[in-house]
Amino acid sequence: MSTPTEWYRDQYLISISPSLLQPAAVNEAFKSDSIYWAKPIGEPLVKKMLEKSLCFGLYELPSSTSSIAGKNGPRQIGLARLITDEVSFAYLTDVYVLDEFQGKGLGTWLIECVEAHVMKWPELRRIMLITSHTNKLYEEKLGVKPFPQGVNNEMSVFSRAGLGSVLPH
Ligand SMILES: CC(C)(COP(=O)(O)OP(=O)(O)OC[C@H]1O[C@@H](n2cnc3c(N)ncnc32)[C@H](O)[C@@H]1OP(=O)(O)O)[C@@H](O)C(=O)NCCC(=O)NCCS
């Protein structure tokens, strides 16, 4: 069975189509305080970042033909970005729903769509993400668990923050 590439609910669309992605909208979202891990960067860099990732774009569909006039496509209002080889490993980042659309179940739906997609990768070794969020969204919808930290012979996670990071180095 083929994997869906778009999902519809009410007036919203989630799609993995690169052609719908709006780098300017994503960069604008990076200005928000609630996206605490990112800052706006050059738009060509955002475009490259999106092109080289598997992006689940969240869009608000137009409610009337008059609201379509002069627009190139539905407005991007959220994102979940997987940096992945689409076989063995995926790193989930840049998950957001714009403030005005939060609390409607759209964030949960985004992660459900990510889960539906990665389930089709039978050889997947690991999905990773870093979050300061306390809600159970990722555990419940993506099946991730906190990484065991350096007790006995358990493995440690190493990282190096670059200039693009706004998180503590
Ligand atoms: C996290 C986020 C993507 C959830 O999107 P959403 O569409 O609001 O999510 P839902 O309506 O499906 O609710 C999912 C959970 O988010 C919580 N939530 C809803 N609105 C929220 C808000 N404004 N701020 C924080 N959490 C919120 C809900 O309480 C729910 O948690 P629960 O299941 O424990 O009750 C969204 O709040 C967001 O973009 N926050 C800012 C960026 C961010 O923190 N991203 C996640 C980084 S790991």
The ligand as an SDF file (V2000), in Angstrom:
LIG
                    3D

 48 50  0  0  0  0  0  0  0  0999 V2000
    3.5090   22.2150   20.8420 C   0  0  0  0  0  0  0  0  0  0  0  0
    2.5360   22.6140   19.7380 C   0  0  0  0  0  0  0  0  0  0  0  0
    3.1200   22.2070   18.3790 C   0  0  0  0  0  0  0  0  0  0  0  0
    1.2220   21.9000   19.9660 C   0  0  0  0  0  0  0  0  0  0  0  0
    0.3710   22.2860   18.9090 O   0  0  0  0  0  0  0  0  0  0  0  0
   -1.2140   22.4340   19.1590 P   0  0  0  0  0  0  0  0  0  0  0  0
   -1.8760   22.4840   17.8360 O   0  0  0  0  0  0  0  0  0  0  0  0
   -1.4370   23.5380   20.0950 O   0  0  0  0  0  0  0  0  0  0  0  0
   -1.4530   21.0120   19.8400 O   0  0  0  0  0  0  0  0  0  0  0  0
   -2.8000   20.2980   20.2400 P   0  0  0  0  0  0  0  0  0  0  0  0
   -3.9540   21.2360   20.1880 O   0  0  0  0  0  0  0  0  0  0  0  0
   -2.8690   19.0620   19.4480 O   0  0  0  0  0  0  0  0  0  0  0  0
   -2.4680   19.9470   21.7460 O   0  0  0  0  0  0  0  0  0  0  0  0
   -1.3430   19.1120   22.0130 C   0  0  0  0  0  0  0  0  0  0  0  0
   -0.7830   19.4440   23.3270 C   0  0  0  0  0  0  0  0  0  0  0  0
   -0.2070   20.7550   23.3090 O   0  0  0  0  0  0  0  0  0  0  0  0
   -0.7550   21.4890   24.4250 C   0  0  0  0  0  0  0  0  0  0  0  0
   -0.9440   22.8640   24.0080 N   0  0  0  0  0  0  0  0  0  0  0  0
   -2.0050   23.3580   23.3610 C   0  0  0  0  0  0  0  0  0  0  0  0
   -1.8370   24.6630   23.1660 N   0  0  0  0  0  0  0  0  0  0  0  0
   -0.6370   24.9710   23.7170 C   0  0  0  0  0  0  0  0  0  0  0  0
    0.0890   26.1580   23.8300 C   0  0  0  0  0  0  0  0  0  0  0  0
   -0.3850   27.3160   23.3640 N   0  0  0  0  0  0  0  0  0  0  0  0
    1.3080   26.1160   24.4020 N   0  0  0  0  0  0  0  0  0  0  0  0
    1.7930   24.9600   24.8770 C   0  0  0  0  0  0  0  0  0  0  0  0
    1.1320   23.8010   24.8150 N   0  0  0  0  0  0  0  0  0  0  0  0
   -0.0650   23.8070   24.2290 C   0  0  0  0  0  0  0  0  0  0  0  0
   -2.0770   20.8760   24.7330 C   0  0  0  0  0  0  0  0  0  0  0  0
   -2.3880   21.1000   26.1070 O   0  0  0  0  0  0  0  0  0  0  0  0
   -1.8280   19.4430   24.4230 C   0  0  0  0  0  0  0  0  0  0  0  0
   -1.2430   18.8210   25.5220 O   0  0  0  0  0  0  0  0  0  0  0  0
   -2.0530   17.7030   26.3100 P   0  0  0  0  0  0  0  0  0  0  0  0
   -2.3380   16.6320   25.2830 O   0  0  0  0  0  0  0  0  0  0  0  0
   -1.0970   17.2800   27.3670 O   0  0  0  0  0  0  0  0  0  0  0  0
   -3.2690   18.4090   26.7880 O   0  0  0  0  0  0  0  0  0  0  0  0
    2.2550   24.1340   19.7720 C   0  0  0  0  0  0  0  0  0  0  0  0
    1.7520   24.4950   21.0450 O   0  0  0  0  0  0  0  0  0  0  0  0
    3.4660   24.9880   19.4550 C   0  0  0  0  0  0  0  0  0  0  0  0
    3.7680   25.2280   18.2930 O   0  0  0  0  0  0  0  0  0  0  0  0
    4.1380   25.4780   20.4950 N   0  0  0  0  0  0  0  0  0  0  0  0
    5.2620   26.3760   20.2830 C   0  0  0  0  0  0  0  0  0  0  0  0
    6.4440   25.6610   19.6830 C   0  0  0  0  0  0  0  0  0  0  0  0
    6.8040   24.4170   20.4460 C   0  0  0  0  0  0  0  0  0  0  0  0
    6.9490   24.4270   21.6600 O   0  0  0  0  0  0  0  0  0  0  0  0
    6.9690   23.3190   19.6720 N   0  0  0  0  0  0  0  0  0  0  0  0
    7.3260   22.0450   20.2180 C   0  0  0  0  0  0  0  0  0  0  0  0
    8.7930   21.9800   20.3990 C   0  0  0  0  0  0  0  0  0  0  0  0
    9.3200   20.3930   20.9640 S   0  0  0  0  0  0  0  0  0  0  0  0
  1  2  1  0
  2  3  1  0
  2  4  1  0
  2 36  1  0
  4  5  1  0
  5  6  1  0
  6  7  2  0
  6  8  1  0
  6  9  1  0
  9 10  1  0
 10 11  2  0
 10 12  1  0
 10 13  1  0
 13 14  1  0
 14 15  1  0
 15 16  1  0
 15 30  1  0
 16 17  1  0
 17 18  1  0
 17 28  1  0
 18 19  1  0
 18 27  1  0
 19 20  2  0
 20 21  1  0
 21 22  1  0
 21 27  2  0
 22 23  1  0
 22 24  2  0
 24 25  1  0
 25 26  2  0
 26 27  1  0
 28 29  1  0
 28 30  1  0
 30 31  1  0
 31 32  1  0
 32 33  2  0
 32 34  1  0
 32 35  1  0
 36 37  1  0
 36 38  1  0
 38 39  2  0
 38 40  1  0
 40 41  1  0
 41 42  1  0
 42 43  1  0
 43 44  2  0
 43 45  1  0
 45 46  1  0
 46 47  1  0
 47 48  1  0
M  END
$$$$
